[in-house]
Amino acid sequence: MTSKSIVALEGVAKTYGAFTALHPTDLAIAEGEFVTLLGPSGCGKTTTLRLIGGFEQASAGRILIAGQDVTERAPYHRPVNTVFQDYALFPNMSVSDNIGYGLSVKSNNVPKAERAKRVGEAVTLVGLEGMAHRRPGELSGGQRQRVAMARAIVRRPRVLLLDEPLSALDVKLREGMQVELKRLHRELGITFLMVTHDQTEALALSDRIVVMNQGRISQIGSPIELYDNPANPYVADFIGGANLVSAELIGRDGDTAAFGIGNGIVVHSRRAAAVREPGRGITLGIRPERFLTATSGATNSLECVIRESLFHGDRLRLELALDGTAMPLFAELPRTAISSPSGVEPGSHITLLVDPDDVLVFSKEEDQE
Ligand code: ATP
């Protein structure tokens, strides 16, 4: 852990009885970063956030915020604030009273004039001018979300913790609020740590993403690093839904390795430098959008049968089976790659191609997470 980290977990673990929700974990977040904890339901992301916020007590390890050990401190005595999934607004208070509440409680007694000034600034920052006197029941879901944000930032925390902050919003509003979150992060200049199970949201917003799986960190990296160089099949699947295929190394020619994937089908990759020993235990990953249409016989051409095609505007998502096998594959192709609608009828044959640079290779040791 570096002393520059605004948040540092050192061997932090959480157990509930015999169940381990978070295995001993190290994590360092730099001041001003936008970091997302991403993973499926039950992977331990909310537990991690709640440990940092002080709403759960760590079973082991230390939590440092701004260089201070806060492991034993109550939430209110940590320089962080949380935006909860359900916003947790007071229904009988006005927007401005909800926002100012944290400034008026005893342990944070800000003088009245200063309080009004800060509430006013927060209202403007989240775009709620003219609504300060309304009650939460008189606001839309998106406006309530803004109140929750304003209430969390008005205390000027060093770190803002966001627990699935956009999950209650419909898709359209959610996209708008993503842009708002990004803008707020830039304008406030503070550290954001957000929990989400939505990979698109994590990719769009984060400086770095922490991918979690069953109470462990599976990989940490920038969105581009995770997309281009996933460390294991789990991350390749969770970020971008790569096709995963069991394979064995059957040969190598310079920097290109040949893998058998069954039924005599061979796939070449130029990303297999680390795989030396011929044999099984390899998983190949191919992103659906990396397939091209091709003529039969080219290197890395795969004969497929279409099972289903889904229309996505300028792209088509195809569910396929490799010819002669039951192995399912997904491909996303530009609509212009298909000459006629009948070309994607269920049962039609199609030849796909993938560049050997786009075939990800995972050996067994990397499969663990
Ligand atoms: P979700 O997206 O569904 O909120 P999550 O990744 O945030 O999932 P956590 O809430 O961190 O998951 O929970 C991690 C695991 O710990 C889950 O299996 C959950 O059932 C368990 N867990 C959480 N809180 C408790 C508790 N108070 N007692 C027992 N088990 C718990």
Boltz pocket constraint, residues with backbone or C-beta under 6 A from the ligand:
constraints:
  - pocket:
      binder: B
      contacts: [[A, 16], [A, 19], [A, 20], [A, 21], [A, 39], [A, 40], [A, 41], [A, 42], [A, 43], [A, 44], [A, 45], [A, 46], [A, 47], [A, 48], [A, 197]]
      max_distance: 6.0
